[in-house]
Amino acid sequence: MKKLDIIYEDKNMIVINKPANYLTIGTDKDKIHCLYHEVREYLYKKNQKVFIVHRLDRDTSGVIVFAKNEKLKRQLQDNWDKYTREYKVVVHGKVKEDKKRIVEYLKENKEHFVYATNKNEGKIAITNYKVIKRFAKASYLDVSIETGRKNQIRIALANLGNPIIGDKKYGLRDKSPKMYLHAYRLVIDGKEYIAKLPQYFKTYE
């Protein structure tokens, strides 16, 4: 990563526009090539700490928040589902309904694949979408979530029959090098943080 794309920063938190194809947190094999490491190095020079509040998938771009103290970290995590979280998404095919509220119950298997199951086995996942624009073979959507389940937007849209372009795990094996899922807007206690769209989204605007 060349340089942190900082959306906002104060003494308690830092908000970053995360690029696609980049891990939020490193793995056991590679702890360096990730956003957390970049932010930690940046704040270390300012004699500040960093605490992980939430994550975005490797292939998802957009707004991500890091706290600079444990108190704020806990406060944000405890209230996370109360905050407005909006995404810009491009999916395969023409989505039939102009808007919809999708309620599913999700469960993760040993291979870390998340799937929809019944109410007794899974955790509730609520995903809302509205169509911004339809194209010949794709639809551009505004998506908001009421819960924060792993991969929930990707699963909801795939189960709808309109998988996200570039989603190699739950979607079609298309040739797109990027996944068209961008965490566009986050509102915390009335304060709005917006991550500008990646250049490759311009085709669908």
N, C-alpha and C positions, 0 to 999 in steps of 0.2 A: 504494500500500500504506500502510495507516494506521500500523502499528507492527510491528516485528519480533517474531515469536512465538518467543522463545528457549527452547529445550529445555534446553540446557546450555552453559556457558562456563567456560573456565579460561585460563591464560596462553598456552596453545598452540593452542587450537581453539575454535570456536563451532559449535553445532548448532542449526539452525533448522527450524521447521515451515513449509514453503513452501506458500502458498495455491495453489489451482488457477488456471488462466488467467493465469499470471505467469511470465515468462521467468527462467531461472536466470542467463543471461548475455545482455547486450544484443546488438543487431545493428549493422551498419555505419550503418544509418539512425537507429537509436535506441539509444544506449548508456546512457541514464539510467533508463528504466522497466524495471528488472530487479532481481532479488534481490541479485546481486553488487554493484551500485551502492549499494543500501540498506545492505548489510553493511559495505562499504568506508567509507561516510560515518559509520556508527556507530562503527567502530573507529578511524577517523581522529581523532575527538574524544578518544580514549583513547591516541593516539599509537602505535597498533598497525597492523600490516600485515595484508593478507588474501590468501590464495592459494586458487585453485579446486582442489578435490580431485575432484569428480564433478559430474554434472548430472542434473536431472530434466527431462522434457519440459515444455513450457509448460502443458499441460493436466493434468499429474500433480501431486498435492499430497504433502506429507509430509516425512520426515526428509532433510535435506541438511546436509553437513559442509563447513566452510571451515577451512583451517589458518591459523595466524598466523605460521608460518615455513616456509621452503622445505624444511627437513629433514623436518618432519612430513608435509608435502604428499607428498614422494617416498616416504616410508615407507608412508603410507596407500595411495597409488596402486599401489605395488609389491605390496601384499598384499590389494588390494581384493576379489578373488574368494574369499579365505579367510574373509571376514566374513559373518555371517548377515544377509541382507536379506529382510525379509518385507513383503508388500503385502496390503492388503484390496482386493478387486475385486468388482464386480457386473457380471455379463454377461447378455446376452439368452438366453432359453431355459433349459430344464432340462438341466444338464450330466449326461451319462449315467453316467460312472464317478465313484465317490466320491473317488478320488484317482488321480493319474497323473504320471509323469515324462516330459516331452516333450523330445525331442532333435531339434534342427533345425540346418541350416546356412544362415546368412543372408548376403545380399549386398545392397549399396546401389547403386542406379542413379544416373545423372546428375541426375535430378529429386529426389534424396534420398528415394526410396521404397525401403524395405527389404523384401526378399522371401526366401522359403525356396528354396534351390536344392540342388545336390548337394554331396557331401563335398569334391570337388576344387575347387569354385568358391567356396564360402562358408566362413564362420568358425562354429565350433560354438557353439550357444546351448542351454543346458539350463534348463528351466523346470519347476518342480514345483507342483502345486496339490492342495488337498483342499477338498471342499465343506463349508461351514459350515451353509448352509441353502438349501433350494430353495423357490421360489415358483411361482405359476401360469405366469408368463412370464419369470422371471429366476432366477439362481442367485448366491448370495453365497459367495465363495471366499477362502481363505487361500492366497497364492501366495508361493513362495520361489524365488530364482534362484541358480544355481551359476556363471553367467557374467554379464557386464555388457554385452551387445550392445545397440545402439541399437534401441529399440522392441520388444525381444524378447518381453515379456509380451503386448503388444498383438497381435503377429503370431501367437504361439503359440495364443492363445485364439480369434482370428479363424479360423485354419486348423482349429481344433477344431470350428468351426461355432457358436461361442458368443462373438461379438465383445463387447467391453466397451461398456456403455451410455455414450453420449456420445462415443465414439471416431469422429470424423468422417473420419479418414484411412484406417483399416483396418476400420472397422465399418460399421454401418448408418447411414443418414442419419436418425437419430431426432431428436426435438425436445429432448432433454436439453441444458440449457445448460452442464452440467458433465460431465466424464469421471470415471467411478467407478473410478479407479485411485489408490490412496493408499499411499505408502511408509510403512508403519506402524511397523516395528521394524528397528533396526540394532544389531548387537552387534559391538563392536570390542574384541578382547582381553579378553573377559569382561564388559565394561561395556556396559550396555543403554541405548539411547536410543529412546524411544517418542513418536511424534507423534499426539496425540489426533485422532480422526476428525472430518472436517468435518461440519457440521450436516446436510447433505443425505444423508449415509449413514444417518441415524437411521431412515429409512423401512424399511431392510432389516435392521436389527439384531434 
